[in-house]
């Protein structure tokens, strides 16, 4: 999975979002993502992170994405 593919998928799930994706190792399996979205309003930090992780559930389960560091910001 490329950073562009990850960004596109995140924007599909968080259409009001501002998204940043970084490949941490250059191997396309360790990523850092930052998502700012109004969809996070009222959610706990854990629930915000779970909602981002759910976007890549299949890739994490298959090992295509080995590590995913997530930062979420509530868009005001």
C-alpha positions, 0 to 999 in steps of 0.5 A: 500500500502506498502513502497515496493509497492510504491518503485516498482511503482516509479521505473517502472515510473522513471527507471533511478531513485533513490527512497526512501520511508518512511511510516511516521506513520506506518499505510501505508497511510502517506508516504514520497518519494524522487525521483532522476531522469533525467526525471525531467530535464527541469520541474518546481518543481510543474511539477516534483511533479505532475509527482510523484503524478500521479503515485499514483493518484488512491490510493490518490483518494480512500483514500488508500494513505492519505498523500504524501510528495514528494521531487524530485531531478534532476539527472545529 
